[in-house]
Amino acid sequence: TVASVTPTGMLAPEHLPLALDPVEARRESSVEIVDSRVSQLLADGFEASGAVLEGSPSRELASFINEEWFDVSIVGSGRRTWLGSALLGSTSSYLIHNSPSSVLVAHRAPRDSETAQILVATDGSRGSEFGLSALSGLADPERVQITAISVAACPDLLVGDNAASTGQYRVNSNDDVPFERAQRQAHRAAQKLADAGFGASSRGLVGSPSEAILKEIENTNADLVVVGSRGEGPLRRALMGSVSDTVVRHAPTTLVGRRHPC
């Protein structure tokens, strides 16, 4: 189902430029967008239908997903800073924390490659489990290679003026248990994927979860990253940050695991 929302009412800052166009012109644009995408999907052999909604894009889409019980929703996203997202809002950020089911956020089309590289970041949470399930239902085991990781967060920064900016962390005997737990979580995720017919490897890491995941995206040249979302409120996300928010902004494509609608 292809959906487009005609922004009306109290527009969010990112939609204010649309206020220059009359509402009817916005509706016509939404219809054209949906018709063209549905036509392309039908031509490519998919079963497809369209829906034109009206109101707040974030809330209308979340409500539509909930009503129709979609298993996965796919949206695009800009690469705003966390402050920009906090001040301006973001439909993709709203959906990854409020959609009742998993959300795939894409910045660009996948590379033209026979084998796609997928990075699964797990912390053992229910969101991570939902991400694994959504990935198993979407991906073709014959066309992907998966690396499962789990990060043992280490709060003790190295001593020095530049420690925070370098992102280096001290590892001592007290970190052994969290690291071993991370290794087990990564191994369990890889084993579940292997049981589903995927080729998967695993490893545990130590450091800042967001930084470690983004570094692994670079190291593995990942086409898709799978993470979970704890569904934190907007105030907590603005003050504390969110691993899923950070990864969504910087990864080429991110699948955020959310609960299943049924």
C-alpha positions in Angstrom: 0.0 0.0 0.0 1.4 3.4 -1.0 0.3 6.2 1.2 0.9 10.0 1.0 -0.2 12.6 3.5 -1.5 16.0 2.5 -0.2 18.3 5.3 -3.0 20.4 6.7 -3.9 22.2 10.0 -1.0 23.3 12.2 2.0 22.4 10.1 5.2 21.2 11.6 8.2 23.5 10.8 9.5 21.2 8.0 6.2 21.4 6.2 5.7 25.2 6.5 7.0 25.7 2.9 4.0 23.7 1.7 1.7 26.4 3.1 2.6 28.5 0.2 0.5 26.2 -2.0 -3.3 26.0 -1.5 -4.7 22.9 0.1 -6.3 21.7 -3.1 -2.9 21.8 -4.9 -1.4 19.8 -2.0 -4.1 17.2 -2.4 -3.5 16.9 -6.1 0.2 16.5 -5.5 -0.4 13.7 -3.1 -2.7 11.9 -5.5 -0.1 12.2 -8.3 2.6 10.8 -6.0 0.5 7.8 -5.0 -0.7 7.0 -8.5 2.8 7.1 -10.0 4.2 4.8 -7.3 1.3 2.4 -7.5 1.7 2.2 -11.3 5.4 1.5 -11.0 4.8 -1.3 -8.4 2.1 -2.9 -10.5 4.5 -2.8 -13.6 7.1 -4.5 -11.5 4.8 -7.4 -10.6 3.6 -6.4 -7.1 0.1 -6.2 -5.9 -0.4 -2.6 -4.9 -3.0 -0.1 -3.9 -2.9 3.6 -2.8 -4.2 5.8 0.0 -4.2 9.6 0.3 -4.4 10.9 3.9 -4.7 14.4 5.3 -3.5 16.1 8.4 -0.3 15.7 10.4 2.0 13.4 8.4 3.5 11.7 11.5 0.3 11.1 13.3 -1.8 10.2 10.2 0.8 7.6 9.1 1.1 6.1 12.6 -2.7 5.8 12.8 -3.0 4.4 9.3 -0.3 1.7 10.1 -2.2 0.8 13.3 -5.6 0.6 11.6 -4.4 -1.5 8.7 -2.0 -3.8 10.6 1.0 -3.4 8.2 3.9 -5.6 9.1 6.6 -3.2 7.9 6.4 0.5 6.8 9.0 2.1 4.5 9.8 5.8 4.7 12.6 8.1 3.6 14.5 10.5 5.9 16.7 13.5 5.9 20.0 13.5 7.9 19.3 16.0 10.5 21.4 16.5 13.6 19.7 15.4 16.9 19.1 19.1 17.7 17.5 19.6 14.3 15.3 16.6 14.9 14.3 17.8 18.3 13.4 21.3 17.1 11.9 20.5 13.7 10.5 17.1 14.2 10.8 14.2 11.8 8.2 11.9 10.4 10.6 9.0 10.3 11.8 9.7 13.9 8.2 9.8 15.0 7.3 6.5 13.3 10.3 4.5 14.5 9.2 5.3 18.1 5.4 5.2 17.7 4.6 2.8 14.9 3.0 -0.4 16.2 5.2 -2.5 13.8 8.7 -2.4 12.2 9.8 0.6 10.2 12.4 0.6 7.4 14.1 4.1 6.9 16.1 4.6 3.7 18.4 7.4 2.7 19.4 5.8 -0.6 18.8 2.8 -2.8 20.9 -0.3 -2.2 24.0 -0.9 -4.1 23.9 -3.0 -7.3 25.5 -6.1 -5.7 24.8 -9.8 -5.8 25.2 -10.1 -2.0 23.9 -7.4 0.4 25.8 -6.9 3.6 23.5 -6.6 6.6 24.5 -5.6 10.1 22.3 -6.6 13.0 22.8 -4.7 16.3 21.2 -6.5 19.2 20.9 -5.7 22.9 18.6 -8.6 23.7 15.6 -6.4 24.0 12.2 -7.2 22.6 12.7 -4.5 19.9 15.8 -6.4 18.8 13.9 -9.6 18.6 11.2 -8.0 16.5 13.9 -6.6 14.2 15.3 -10.2 13.7 11.8 -11.4 12.9 11.1 -8.6 10.4 14.5 -9.2 8.7 13.8 -13.0 8.4 10.5 -12.2 6.7 11.9 -9.7 4.3 15.4 -10.8 3.2 16.4 -13.6 0.8 18.9 -15.9 2.5 20.6 -16.5 -0.8 21.3 -12.8 -1.4 22.5 -11.5 1.9 25.4 -12.0 4.4 24.7 -11.0 8.0 26.9 -9.9 10.8 25.3 -9.8 14.3 26.9 -7.5 16.9 26.2 -6.5 20.5 27.9 -3.6 22.3 28.9 -3.6 25.9 28.5 0.0 26.9 31.6 1.2 28.8 31.0 4.5 30.7 34.6 5.0 31.8 36.3 7.4 29.4 40.0 7.4 29.2 41.7 10.1 31.2 42.8 13.1 29.2 41.5 16.3 27.7 40.7 14.6 24.3 39.2 11.4 25.7 35.6 12.3 25.1 36.2 13.6 21.6 38.2 10.6 20.5 35.5 8.2 21.8 38.1 5.9 23.4 37.1 3.8 26.3 39.0 2.1 29.2 38.5 -1.7 29.4 39.2 -3.3 32.8 38.3 -6.4 34.7 34.9 -5.0 35.7 34.0 -4.9 32.0 34.5 -8.6 31.4 30.9 -9.5 32.4 29.2 -6.9 30.2 31.5 -7.9 27.3 30.8 -11.6 27.7 27.0 -10.8 27.8 27.4 -8.8 24.6 29.1 -11.8 23.0 26.3 -14.1 24.0 23.6 -11.8 22.7 25.3 -11.4 19.4 25.8 -15.2 19.1 22.2 -15.9 20.0 21.0 -13.5 17.2 23.4 -15.1 14.7 22.1 -18.6 15.7 18.5 -17.6 15.2 19.3 -16.2 11.8 21.3 -19.4 11.0 18.3 -21.5 12.0 16.2 -19.5 9.6 18.6 -20.3 6.7 20.9 -17.2 6.7 24.6 -17.0 6.7 25.5 -15.1 9.8 28.6 -14.4 12.0 28.7 -12.6 15.4 31.0 -10.6 17.7 30.8 -8.5 20.8 32.1 -5.0 21.0 32.9 -2.5 23.8 32.2 1.3 23.8 29.5 3.7 23.0 26.6 1.7 21.3 25.9 4.5 18.7 29.6 5.0 17.9 30.3 1.3 17.7 27.4 0.5 15.4 28.3 3.4 13.1 31.9 2.2 13.0 30.8 -1.3 12.1 28.6 0.0 9.4 31.7 1.5 7.9 33.9 -1.6 8.5 31.4 -4.0 7.0 30.2 -1.7 4.2 26.7 -2.5 5.4 23.8 -1.9 3.0 21.2 -2.4 5.8 21.3 -2.1 9.6 18.8 -3.7 11.9 18.2 -2.2 15.4 15.5 -2.2 18.0 13.6 0.7 19.5 12.5 1.1 23.1 9.8 3.6 22.3 11.1 6.3 24.5 9.2 9.6 24.7 10.3 12.6 22.7 11.6 14.5 25.8 13.8 11.6 26.9 15.1 11.2 23.4 16.0 14.9 23.2 17.8 14.9 26.5 19.4 11.4 26.5 19.7 10.6 22.8 18.7 7.4 21.2 20.8 4.7 19.5 18.0 4.0 16.9 17.6 7.7 16.2 21.4 8.1 15.7 21.7 5.1 13.5 18.7 6.1 11.4 20.2 9.5 10.7 23.6 8.1 9.6 23.1 4.6 8.1 22.2 4.2 4.4 19.1 2.1 5.3 17.8 1.1 8.8 15.2 -1.5 9.8 13.9 -0.6 13.2 12.2 -3.5 15.0 8.9 -2.8 16.6 6.2 -5.1 18.0 4.1 -7.0 15.5 0.5 -5.8 15.0 -1.0 -9.3 15.6 
